Amino acid sequence: MPNLFDGYCYDSLSDAANAEISRPAAADLNGGSVPVSFAALSDSSGTLTFNASDNTSFSLLRVYPSCSQVGYQHNLTGLSLVDVEYSSWLVVGVWAVVWGFKVLWKKAL
């Protein structure tokens, strides 16, 4: 199942994690680079472990969301344009009804 990282869906969880790990390494306080390792926990999450040069380390739980197809994703919300348009018209409809009640209420008084 493809997993999303930084706007791109990779073939697998390990590919998405490798894309994150392959970024330029961060520097620790001593100026050394911080090596990163990855261990998968499930189909969509894993643990990134950062090891500093002074023998300290910390782990970070990272979730890589599932996506439907491999490639760049331009819509990270999962909503289509039709869904957004439909929701927008619902909001407009609610406002129109509220405005109508307000006008009727003023005329009644």
Stockholm file with secondary structure:
# STOCKHOLM 1.0

chainA/1-109         MPNLFDGYCYDSLSDAANAEISRPAAADLNGGSVPVSFAALSDSSGTLTFNASDNTSFSLLRVYPSCSQVGYQHNLTGLSLVDVEYSSWLVVGVWAVVWGFKVLWKKAL
#=GR chainA/1-109 SS CCEEETTEEESSHHHHHHHHHTSCCCBCTTSCBCCEEEEECSSSEEEEEEECTTSCEEEEEEECCBCSSSEECSCTTCCCHHHHHHHHHHHHHHHHHHHHHHHHHHHHC
#=GC SS_cons         CCEEETTEEESSHHHHHHHHHTSCCCBCTTSCBCCEEEEECSSSEEEEEEECTTSCEEEEEEECCBCSSSEECSCTTCCCHHHHHHHHHHHHHHHHHHHHHHHHHHHHC
//
